[in-house]
Amino acid sequence: MNNYTPTITQAGLNAAVAAKTSDVNIHISHIAVGTQGYEPTRNQVTLKSEVNRTVVTGGKNLGNGQLHLTGKFTSDSEYAVKEVGFYLSDGTLFAVWSDPTNVLFYQTPMAHIVQGFDLVLSAVPINNIEIHSSGDLNLFLGEEFMAMTLSNAQIAQAQIASNYRQIQFNDRLLSLGV
């Protein structure tokens, strides 16, 4: 078994089949993470040790039954992520990943983790599954990019000022005949 392959839950499969037969859509809207590592089962309805849940911040249907989902995780605490759950908008646990030994990522209070996930749904009807996202992920990183731009602009300004002082110094030396 691939260590990073999520298990579709029985409730998730039932929801996907019901959506197909009734021609309605179900929506993957949240990603949750937890700290307990184990072998997931199809009968799970929750994560075993959930510590954080976020809305899907980005999503894309890549075709051939593959969905790409992105979540941004922040926290006031520190923990190792060893389980991930993908939830439908009605609260149903659609799919779960966990591993007894492997850590997916480590969250700290200082980190804003943007984590991408791919769900390959080869044994699930996919036409009635939608991804609800909270918007363009780039907007969430706007503050970080702006801070980098400002700090880069300040560095460039300082370097220009230093170069200008060097030119003035060289002019003085030339005027003194040195």
Backbone bond lengths (Angstrom), bond angles and torsions (degrees), N, CA, C in turn:
res aa  C-N    CA-C-N  psi(-1)  N-CA   C-N-CA  omega(-1)  CA-C   N-CA-C  phi
1 M - - - 1.453 - - 1.524 109.89 -
2 N 1.317 117.34 136.99 1.452 122.65 175.51 1.522 108.71 -68.54
3 N 1.318 117.82 130.35 1.460 121.52 -176.87 1.521 113.56 -64.78
4 Y 1.323 119.11 -18.25 1.461 121.63 -176.44 1.528 112.43 -116.65
5 T 1.311 117.79 26.68 1.460 122.36 177.97 1.524 109.16 -99.66
6 P 1.348 117.85 115.96 1.461 119.59 178.39 1.529 111.84 -67.57
7 T 1.322 115.28 152.67 1.461 122.88 175.38 1.519 108.22 -98.94
8 I 1.323 117.21 126.55 1.463 120.89 174.84 1.525 107.07 -74.77
9 T 1.323 116.65 127.97 1.459 119.87 -178.89 1.533 110.10 -77.46
10 Q 1.312 116.14 161.13 1.463 120.46 176.99 1.531 110.01 -61.27
11 A 1.339 116.32 -41.35 1.472 120.35 178.23 1.525 110.53 -63.55
12 G 1.336 117.39 -37.96 1.464 121.38 178.01 1.517 111.71 -66.22
13 L 1.332 115.94 -44.37 1.470 120.32 177.83 1.531 110.27 -63.38
14 N 1.320 116.50 -44.36 1.472 120.39 178.47 1.528 111.10 -59.25
15 A 1.341 116.51 -42.94 1.468 120.50 179.80 1.524 111.10 -64.21
16 A 1.338 117.51 -41.33 1.465 121.18 179.93 1.524 111.33 -65.85
17 V 1.335 117.28 -42.26 1.469 120.85 179.23 1.528 110.11 -67.34
18 A 1.336 117.27 -42.78 1.463 120.58 178.56 1.528 110.91 -62.23
19 A 1.335 116.75 -39.11 1.467 120.29 178.24 1.518 110.97 -63.61
20 K 1.326 116.45 -41.17 1.466 119.97 179.83 1.522 111.32 -66.28
21 T 1.330 116.96 -45.30 1.467 119.28 -176.50 1.523 112.30 -71.77
22 S 1.322 118.13 -28.09 1.468 119.59 179.52 1.523 112.30 -99.66
23 D 1.329 116.93 2.37 1.465 123.89 178.90 1.532 112.93 54.98
24 V 1.329 115.57 45.05 1.464 122.23 171.33 1.521 107.08 -117.97
25 N 1.311 117.04 171.39 1.454 120.65 179.43 1.518 110.37 -111.32
26 I 1.318 115.75 145.81 1.455 121.74 169.95 1.524 106.91 -109.06
27 H 1.311 116.07 155.60 1.456 120.78 -171.61 1.522 110.78 -127.11
28 I 1.335 116.30 122.27 1.460 120.77 170.99 1.523 105.74 -81.80
29 S 1.335 116.47 114.99 1.459 119.50 -170.88 1.529 114.73 -120.75
30 H 1.342 118.07 -21.20 1.463 120.42 -175.54 1.528 111.38 -135.98
31 I 1.316 114.56 151.63 1.463 122.40 173.21 1.521 106.42 -124.32
32 A 1.325 116.01 128.81 1.464 121.08 178.54 1.519 108.90 -116.84
33 V 1.325 115.90 150.04 1.461 121.00 177.06 1.518 109.09 -127.55
34 G 1.333 114.79 153.20 1.455 120.92 179.89 1.507 111.06 -145.05
35 T 1.332 114.98 178.50 1.463 120.81 -170.78 1.519 114.53 -109.23
36 Q 1.317 118.76 -4.74 1.461 119.63 -176.12 1.530 110.23 -96.06
37 G 1.327 116.11 133.00 1.456 121.21 177.82 1.521 110.99 -101.59
38 Y 1.338 116.58 135.69 1.468 121.67 -176.28 1.523 108.35 -167.49
39 E 1.304 116.83 175.84 1.469 122.22 172.17 1.524 107.23 -88.88
40 P 1.340 119.05 115.28 1.462 120.25 -179.44 1.531 111.87 -66.69
41 T 1.339 115.68 155.43 1.460 120.84 176.48 1.525 109.57 -123.58
42 R 1.320 115.10 158.94 1.469 120.28 178.72 1.520 111.95 -67.83
43 N 1.333 118.15 -20.20 1.461 121.11 -176.50 1.526 113.38 -89.71
44 Q 1.330 118.25 2.71 1.463 120.63 179.67 1.515 110.66 -65.58
45 V 1.327 115.91 143.89 1.465 120.68 175.88 1.530 111.47 -121.34
46 T 1.352 117.04 -12.01 1.462 122.20 176.41 1.533 108.24 -146.82
47 L 1.311 115.46 166.29 1.455 119.60 169.20 1.522 107.51 -73.75
48 K 1.325 116.56 156.56 1.469 119.79 -177.57 1.518 112.95 -80.07
49 S 1.340 116.65 -27.60 1.460 119.28 -178.22 1.529 110.10 -148.07
50 E 1.335 116.16 61.18 1.463 121.04 -177.50 1.526 110.91 -65.90
51 V 1.346 115.70 134.30 1.465 120.52 177.66 1.528 112.98 -123.08
52 N 1.336 117.71 -15.72 1.458 120.02 -176.66 1.525 109.15 -156.93
53 R 1.327 115.75 141.85 1.468 121.47 176.96 1.521 107.47 -138.25
54 T 1.329 115.72 137.54 1.457 120.73 179.88 1.518 109.41 -135.76
55 V 1.315 115.38 157.94 1.461 119.18 174.64 1.520 108.17 -73.78
56 V 1.306 116.22 154.48 1.462 120.70 174.26 1.522 106.32 -67.29
57 T 1.336 116.62 119.17 1.459 120.38 -176.78 1.518 112.71 -90.43
58 G 1.311 116.99 -18.59 1.457 121.26 177.06 1.515 109.46 -156.96
59 G 1.292 116.32 149.74 1.453 118.98 179.82 1.510 111.61 -161.05
60 K 1.321 114.01 152.53 1.458 119.11 -177.69 1.520 108.97 -155.00
61 N 1.309 116.12 137.21 1.452 121.50 171.77 1.522 106.76 -87.23
62 L 1.331 116.61 112.79 1.467 121.42 -176.55 1.522 112.54 -87.10
63 G 1.326 116.99 -2.70 1.463 121.14 -179.05 1.512 111.58 89.04
64 N 1.307 115.99 166.39 1.461 123.00 -179.37 1.523 113.05 53.48
65 G 1.335 116.49 35.66 1.453 120.40 177.02 1.508 115.31 77.84
66 Q 1.318 118.26 13.31 1.459 120.80 -178.44 1.526 110.42 -108.97
67 L 1.339 115.15 125.48 1.458 122.49 176.16 1.519 109.03 -112.99
68 H 1.323 116.38 136.09 1.466 120.95 175.39 1.525 107.31 -109.17
69 L 1.331 116.88 125.33 1.456 123.38 -179.60 1.520 109.37 -122.09
70 T 1.323 116.40 146.43 1.447 120.92 178.75 1.524 109.11 -130.44
71 G 1.325 116.25 141.01 1.460 121.76 175.95 1.513 110.35 -134.55
72 K 1.326 115.79 147.23 1.464 121.27 176.04 1.519 107.51 -108.84
73 F 1.328 115.78 121.48 1.462 121.92 -176.76 1.522 110.49 -111.91
74 T 1.322 115.75 129.12 1.458 122.94 171.96 1.523 106.98 -131.89
75 S 1.319 116.10 155.97 1.458 118.83 -177.54 1.520 110.30 -160.49
76 D 1.325 115.10 154.31 1.463 120.63 172.99 1.523 111.49 -88.82
77 S 1.330 115.97 -5.01 1.463 119.42 -178.97 1.529 110.28 -121.42
78 E 1.312 114.65 177.42 1.460 122.74 -175.72 1.527 108.51 -119.06
79 Y 1.334 116.69 133.90 1.461 119.36 -179.75 1.530 110.90 -164.20
80 A 1.334 114.72 157.51 1.459 122.08 175.12 1.526 108.02 -97.29
81 V 1.314 116.51 128.97 1.465 121.64 -179.56 1.523 109.24 -85.88
82 K 1.339 115.26 118.64 1.464 121.25 179.52 1.522 111.87 -124.58
83 E 1.349 116.78 1.69 1.463 120.48 175.84 1.524 108.97 -148.99
84 V 1.323 115.66 145.37 1.463 122.60 -179.84 1.518 107.98 -136.71
85 G 1.330 115.82 136.14 1.458 120.93 176.56 1.515 110.63 -123.90
86 F 1.311 116.02 141.99 1.465 123.08 177.95 1.525 107.01 -111.81
87 Y 1.326 116.52 118.49 1.456 121.62 -171.79 1.528 111.76 -110.82
88 L 1.326 114.52 142.91 1.458 120.87 172.97 1.523 109.27 -79.76
89 S 1.314 116.35 164.04 1.464 120.25 -177.74 1.526 112.77 -63.05
90 D 1.334 118.51 -21.00 1.468 120.43 177.01 1.535 112.42 -87.86
91 G 1.350 117.88 4.20 1.459 121.88 178.01 1.518 114.89 94.69
92 T 1.325 117.87 -2.03 1.468 121.64 179.57 1.526 110.39 -70.68
93 L 1.333 116.55 131.69 1.462 120.93 173.03 1.526 107.18 -74.02
94 F 1.320 116.76 109.29 1.460 122.40 -175.91 1.531 111.50 -82.08
95 A 1.325 116.11 -45.15 1.469 120.75 -178.32 1.520 108.36 -148.62
96 V 1.337 115.04 154.09 1.461 120.16 -178.98 1.529 109.35 -140.20
97 W 1.324 115.24 141.24 1.466 122.01 172.49 1.515 107.33 -124.11
98 S 1.296 116.37 139.61 1.460 122.56 170.93 1.512 108.00 -160.19
99 D 1.319 114.76 160.84 1.446 120.50 177.48 1.526 108.16 -146.77
100 P 1.333 117.66 136.33 1.470 120.24 -178.20 1.531 114.26 -61.88
101 T 1.340 118.14 -26.71 1.466 119.82 -175.17 1.525 114.35 -122.65
102 N 1.311 119.41 -32.32 1.463 121.75 -174.22 1.526 112.56 -83.00
103 V 1.320 115.25 136.80 1.463 122.67 174.85 1.527 107.35 -98.57
104 L 1.333 116.89 133.77 1.462 120.35 179.15 1.522 111.25 -79.73
105 F 1.331 117.79 -48.54 1.467 122.38 172.92 1.522 108.82 -158.09
106 Y 1.327 115.58 167.62 1.464 121.54 -178.38 1.521 108.58 -118.11
107 Q 1.316 116.66 124.17 1.462 122.62 -178.28 1.518 110.10 -97.72
108 T 1.323 116.78 134.57 1.457 122.08 173.00 1.532 108.20 -127.38
109 P 1.329 117.47 161.97 1.466 119.21 178.65 1.535 113.63 -61.61
110 M 1.322 117.35 -24.94 1.459 120.36 -178.71 1.524 112.89 -84.73
111 A 1.322 117.66 -13.80 1.466 120.63 -171.55 1.523 112.22 -97.72
112 H 1.316 114.77 140.49 1.455 122.63 166.57 1.527 104.43 -109.18
113 I 1.317 116.42 105.23 1.459 120.99 -175.66 1.523 109.02 -93.11
114 V 1.318 116.28 122.47 1.458 121.33 171.94 1.521 105.37 -105.75
115 Q 1.321 115.68 112.89 1.463 120.94 -173.47 1.523 108.96 -119.14
116 G 1.328 115.30 130.98 1.460 121.53 175.97 1.515 110.38 -100.17
117 F 1.318 115.81 147.07 1.455 122.62 -179.92 1.519 108.27 -135.96
118 D 1.313 116.44 141.68 1.457 121.20 173.29 1.516 108.88 -114.46
119 L 1.321 115.94 128.82 1.458 121.82 173.66 1.519 107.02 -108.41
120 V 1.319 116.40 120.86 1.461 121.31 175.57 1.519 106.33 -102.98
121 L 1.315 115.23 114.11 1.460 121.56 -171.85 1.524 109.86 -109.15
122 S 1.310 116.43 67.86 1.462 120.64 -177.05 1.523 112.61 -76.81
123 A 1.331 118.61 -23.42 1.468 121.06 -177.64 1.524 111.60 -115.34
124 V 1.335 115.80 27.04 1.461 121.79 -179.31 1.528 107.69 -134.93
125 P 1.332 118.17 136.95 1.470 118.31 174.27 1.524 109.64 -66.50
126 I 1.328 116.37 121.66 1.466 120.47 -170.44 1.525 113.62 -101.02
127 N 1.318 119.03 -17.48 1.466 120.56 -172.87 1.526 113.94 -60.54
128 N 1.312 118.95 -24.18 1.458 121.27 -178.07 1.533 112.35 -107.22
129 I 1.318 116.59 19.52 1.457 121.21 177.84 1.526 108.27 -106.50
130 E 1.313 115.24 124.77 1.458 121.33 178.74 1.519 109.39 -117.95
131 I 1.317 114.61 159.23 1.459 120.82 176.07 1.517 107.10 -109.89
132 H 1.314 117.25 123.45 1.463 121.36 172.62 1.505 107.48 -96.18
133 S 1.325 116.39 120.47 1.458 119.00 178.99 1.516 109.21 -118.07
134 S 1.314 115.14 159.52 1.461 120.79 -178.10 1.519 112.07 -88.18
135 G 1.302 118.00 4.47 1.462 120.53 177.55 1.502 111.89 131.97
136 D 1.306 114.53 -172.24 1.454 122.24 -179.00 1.516 109.85 -69.92
137 L 1.324 117.04 124.18 1.456 121.92 -178.36 1.522 111.70 -58.91
138 N 1.331 118.15 -31.67 1.461 120.46 -179.96 1.522 111.85 -59.94
139 L 1.338 117.49 -29.73 1.456 119.98 178.39 1.521 111.12 -66.76
140 F 1.323 117.93 -31.74 1.451 120.98 179.37 1.521 111.32 -70.36
141 L 1.306 116.89 -26.42 1.458 120.78 -178.59 1.521 111.80 -95.38
142 G 1.341 116.91 4.27 1.454 121.47 -177.66 1.510 113.32 -54.98
143 E 1.346 117.64 -44.68 1.459 120.73 179.94 1.526 111.49 -61.43
144 E 1.334 116.08 -44.04 1.459 120.04 -179.17 1.526 110.72 -64.86
145 F 1.357 117.42 -43.04 1.458 120.14 179.76 1.530 110.64 -66.76
146 M 1.333 116.85 -38.44 1.454 120.28 179.03 1.526 110.34 -64.83
147 A 1.327 117.66 -41.21 1.463 121.07 178.41 1.523 110.20 -62.22
148 M 1.342 116.87 -41.47 1.466 120.02 178.54 1.524 109.92 -65.03
149 T 1.323 117.34 -40.93 1.459 121.16 -179.49 1.514 110.11 -63.84
150 L 1.341 116.14 -45.10 1.457 119.36 179.53 1.516 111.26 -63.14
151 S 1.328 117.43 -43.96 1.457 118.77 -179.46 1.527 110.46 -66.82
152 N 1.330 118.06 -36.67 1.460 120.70 176.96 1.525 110.28 -66.60
153 A 1.329 117.76 -38.63 1.458 121.39 178.12 1.528 110.06 -65.21
154 Q 1.332 117.04 -40.16 1.464 120.77 178.83 1.531 110.44 -65.54
155 I 1.327 116.65 -39.93 1.469 120.71 178.09 1.524 109.68 -63.90
156 A 1.334 116.67 -44.85 1.466 120.63 179.63 1.522 110.70 -62.83
157 Q 1.333 116.29 -41.58 1.470 120.46 178.67 1.529 110.72 -62.12
158 A 1.311 117.50 -43.05 1.464 121.52 179.07 1.521 110.72 -64.52
159 Q 1.336 116.62 -39.23 1.458 119.98 -179.97 1.527 110.76 -67.98
160 I 1.323 116.79 -39.77 1.466 119.94 177.83 1.526 110.09 -63.51
161 A 1.337 116.59 -42.48 1.472 120.22 178.67 1.525 110.64 -62.16
162 S 1.334 116.33 -40.79 1.468 120.55 179.01 1.532 110.26 -64.84
163 N 1.326 116.62 -43.48 1.473 120.10 178.41 1.529 110.99 -62.21
164 Y 1.322 116.02 -39.98 1.462 120.47 179.51 1.533 110.51 -62.81
165 R 1.352 117.04 -44.27 1.468 120.65 177.64 1.534 110.79 -62.13
166 Q 1.323 117.68 -37.38 1.468 121.67 178.48 1.522 110.75 -64.92
167 I 1.319 116.27 -41.61 1.469 120.17 178.34 1.526 109.91 -63.94
168 Q 1.345 117.30 -44.04 1.471 120.35 177.75 1.525 111.11 -60.45
169 F 1.328 117.19 -41.89 1.456 122.07 178.99 1.536 110.28 -62.48
170 N 1.332 115.98 -45.18 1.470 120.01 178.95 1.525 111.21 -62.44
171 D 1.342 117.18 -38.49 1.466 120.70 177.76 1.528 111.08 -63.07
172 R 1.332 117.24 -41.13 1.463 121.03 178.38 1.522 110.95 -63.05
173 L 1.348 115.78 -43.43 1.457 119.06 178.92 1.530 111.29 -62.04
174 L 1.344 116.41 -41.10 1.465 120.02 178.92 1.532 111.31 -65.99
175 S 1.332 116.63 -38.61 1.459 119.51 179.95 1.533 112.62 -68.54
176 L 1.336 116.01 -25.86 1.466 120.74 177.42 1.529 111.18 -86.29
177 G 1.332 115.50 -7.50 1.453 119.75 179.58 1.514 113.18 80.44
178 V 1.295 116.91 21.36 1.478 119.54 -179.14 1.484 110.97 -87.25
